[in-house]
Amino acid sequence: MQHGFAMPPTPPAHTVLRLNPDVVAQRMEEAVVLVHLKTNRIYELNRTGAVFWELLAAGYDRAAVQAQMGRRFAVNATMLEGEIDRLVVHLLTEGLIYSETTA
């Protein structure tokens, strides 16, 4: 629980994450800046968040994104999964991505 409200749960593994078409992204050195065109809110993803966004934009699913990031960054797999979970929840909460459940 953060800031007095409960964070939504991380989507189940069979959920496909998609970029919101109302969000534009621009690489700025090691970061990615996102602008949500419907809300005019601006977000900045750090280096690892930027890699996550770009892999998702390239069509990788959650498992492939995690595998690619695990190869790129020297980090414990459990720690990486937790960081990705937190990022996914934040991006979903802000409406920057959405999820679709597959059968």
Contact map, one row per residue, 1 for C-alpha under 8 A:
1111111000000000000000000000000000000000000000000000000000000000000000000000000000000000000000000000000
1111111000000000000000000000000000000000000000000000000000000000000000000000000000000000000000000000000
1111100000000000000000000000000000000000000000000000000000000000000000000000000000000000000000000000000
1111110000000000000000000000000000000000000000000000000000000000000000000000000000000000000000000000000
1111111000000000000000000000000000000000000000000000000000000000000000000000000000000000000000000000000
1101111100000000000000000000000000000000000000000000000000000000000000000000000000000000000000000000000
1100111110000000000000000000000000000000000000000000000000000000000000000000000000000000100000000000000
0000011111000000000000000000000000000000000000000000000000000000000000000000000000000000100010000000000
0000001111100000000000000000000000000000000000000000000000000000000000000000000000000000100000000000000
0000000111110000000000000000000000000000000000000000000000000000000000000000000000001101100000000000000
0000000011111010000000000000000000000000000000000000000000000000000000000000000000000000000000000010000
0000000001111110000000000000000000000000000000000000000000000000000000000000000000000000000000000000000
0000000000111110000000000000000000000000000000000000000000000100000000000000000000000000000000000000000
0000000000011111000000000000000000000000000000000000000000000000000000000000000000000000000000000000111
0000000000111111100000000000000000000000000000000000000000000000000000000000000000000000000000000011110
0000000000000111110000000000000000000000000000000000000000001100000000000000000000000000000000000011110
0000000000000011111000000000000000000000000000000000000100001100000000000000000000000000000000001111000
0000000000000001111100000000000000000000000000000000000110000000000000000000000000000000000000001111000
0000000000000000111110100000000000000000000000000000000110000000000000000000000000000000000000011100000
0000000000000000011111100000000000000000000000000000000000000000000000000000000000000000000000111100000
0000000000000000001111110000000000000000000000000000000000000000000000000000000000000000000000000000000
0000000000000000000111110000000000011100000000000000000000000000000000000000000000000000000000010000000
0000000000000000001111111000000001111000000000000000000000000000000000000000000000000000000000010000000
0000000000000000000011111100000001111000000000000000000000000000000000000000000000000000000000000000000
0000000000000000000000111110000111100000000000000000000000000000000000000000000000000000000000000000000
0000000000000000000000011111000111000000000000000000000000000000000000000000000000000000000000000000000
0000000000000000000000001111111110000000000000000100000000000000000000000000000000000000000000000000000
0000000000000000000000000111111110000000000000000000000000000000000000000000000000000000000000000000000
0000000000000000000000000011111100000000000000000000000000000000000000000000000000000000000000000000000
0000000000000000000000000011111100000000000001100100000000000000000000000000000000000000000000000000000
0000000000000000000000000011111110000000000111101100000000000000000000000000000000000000000000000000000
0000000000000000000000001111111111000000000111101100000000000000000000000000000000000000000000000000000
0000000000000000000000001111001111100000011110000000000000000000000000000000000000000000000000000000000
0000000000000000000000111100000111110000011110000000000000000000000000000000000000000000000000000000000
0000000000000000000000111000000011111001111000000000000000000000000000000000000000000000000000000000000
0000000000000000000001110000000001111111110000000000000000000000000000000000000000000000000000010000000
0000000000000000000001110000000000111111100000000000000000000000000000000000000000000000000000000000000
0000000000000000000001000000000000011111000000000000000000000000000000000000000000000000000000000000000
0000000000000000000000000000000000011111100000000000000000000000000000000000000000000000000000000000000
0000000000000000000000000000000000111111110000000000000000000000000000000000000000000000000000000000000
0000000000000000000000000000000000111011111000000000000000000000000000000000000000000000000000000000000
0000000000000000000000000000000011110001111100000000000000000000000000000000000000000000000000000000000
0000000000000000000000000000000011100000111110000000000000000000000000000000000000000000000000000000000
0000000000000000000000000000001111000000011111000000000000000000000000000000000000000000000000000000000
0000000000000000000000000000001111000000001111111100000000000000000000000000000000000000000000000000000
0000000000000000000000000000011100000000000111111100000000000000000000000000000000000000000000000000000
0000000000000000000000000000011100000000000011111110000000000000000000000000000000000000000000000000000
0000000000000000000000000000000000000000000011111111000000000000000000000000000000000000000000000000000
0000000000000000000000000000001100000000000011111111100000000000000000000000000000000010000000000000000
0000000000000000000000000010011100000000000011111111110000000000000000000000000000000000000000000000000
0000000000000000000000000000000000000000000000111111111000000000000010000000000000000000000000000000000
0000000000000000000000000000000000000000000000011111111100000000100010000000000000000000000000000000000
0000000000000000000000000000000000000000000000001111111110000000000000000000000000000000000000000000000
0000000000000000000000000000000000000000000000000111111111000000000000000000000000000000000000000000000
0000000000000000000000000000000000000000000000000011111111110000100000000000000000000000000000000000000
0000000000000000111000000000000000000000000000000001111111111100100000000000000000000000000000000000000
0000000000000000011000000000000000000000000000000000111111110000000000000000000000000000000000000000000
0000000000000000000000000000000000000000000000000000011111110000000000000000000000000000000000000000000
0000000000000000000000000000000000000000000000000000001111111000000000000000000000000000000000000000000
0000000000000000000000000000000000000000000000000000001111111111100000000000000000000000000000000000000
0000000000000001100000000000000000000000000000000000000100111111100000000000000000000000000000000000000
0000000000001001100000000000000000000000000000000000000100011111110000000000000000000000000000000000000
0000000000000000000000000000000000000000000000000000000000011111111000000000000000000000000000000000000
0000000000000000000000000000000000000000000000000000000000011111111100000000000000000000000000000000000
0000000000000000000000000000000000000000000000000001001100011111111110000000000000000000000000000000000
0000000000000000000000000000000000000000000000000000000000000111111111000000000110010000000000000000000
0000000000000000000000000000000000000000000000000000000000000011111111100000000000000000000000000000000
0000000000000000000000000000000000000000000000000000000000000001111111110000000000000000000000000000000
0000000000000000000000000000000000000000000000000011000000000000111111111000000000000000000000000000000
0000000000000000000000000000000000000000000000000000000000000000011111111111100100000000000000000000000
0000000000000000000000000000000000000000000000000000000000000000001111111100000000000000000000000000000
0000000000000000000000000000000000000000000000000000000000000000000111111100000000000000000000000000000
0000000000000000000000000000000000000000000000000000000000000000000011111110000000000000000000000000000
0000000000000000000000000000000000000000000000000000000000000000000001111111000000000000000000000000000
0000000000000000000000000000000000000000000000000000000000000000000001001111101100000000000000000000000
0000000000000000000000000000000000000000000000000000000000000000000001000111111100000000000000000000000
0000000000000000000000000000000000000000000000000000000000000000000001000011111110000000000000000000000
0000000000000000000000000000000000000000000000000000000000000000000000000001111111000000000000000000000
0000000000000000000000000000000000000000000000000000000000000000000000000011111111100000000000000000000
0000000000000000000000000000000000000000000000000000000000000000010001000011111111110000000000000000000
0000000000000000000000000000000000000000000000000000000000000000010000000000111111111000000000000000000
0000000000000000000000000000000000000000000000000000000000000000000000000000011111111100000000000000000
0000000000000000000000000000000000000000000000000000000000000000000000000000001111111110000000000000000
0000000000000000000000000000000000000000000000000000000000000000010000000000000111111111000000000000000
0000000001000000000000000000000000000000000000000000000000000000000000000000000011111111100000000000000
0000000001000000000000000000000000000000000000000000000000000000000000000000000001111111110000000000000
0000000000000000000000000000000000000000000000001000000000000000000000000000000000111111111000000000000
0000000001000000000000000000000000000000000000000000000000000000000000000000000000011111111100000000000
0000001111000000000000000000000000000000000000000000000000000000000000000000000000001111111110000000000
0000000000000000000000000000000000000000000000000000000000000000000000000000000000000111111111000000000
0000000000000000000000000000000000000000000000000000000000000000000000000000000000000011111111111000000
0000000000000000000000000000000000000000000000000000000000000000000000000000000000000001111111111110000
0000000100000000000000000000000000000000000000000000000000000000000000000000000000000000111111110000000
0000000000000000000000000000000000000000000000000000000000000000000000000000000000000000011111111000000
0000000000000000000100000000000000000000000000000000000000000000000000000000000000000000001111111100000
0000000000000000001101100000000000010000000000000000000000000000000000000000000000000000001111111100000
0000000000000000111100000000000000000000000000000000000000000000000000000000000000000000001101111110000
0000000000000000111100000000000000000000000000000000000000000000000000000000000000000000000100111111000
0000000000100011110000000000000000000000000000000000000000000000000000000000000000000000000100001111100
0000000000000011110000000000000000000000000000000000000000000000000000000000000000000000000000000111110
0000000000000111000000000000000000000000000000000000000000000000000000000000000000000000000000000011111
0000000000000111000000000000000000000000000000000000000000000000000000000000000000000000000000000001111
0000000000000100000000000000000000000000000000000000000000000000000000000000000000000000000000000000111
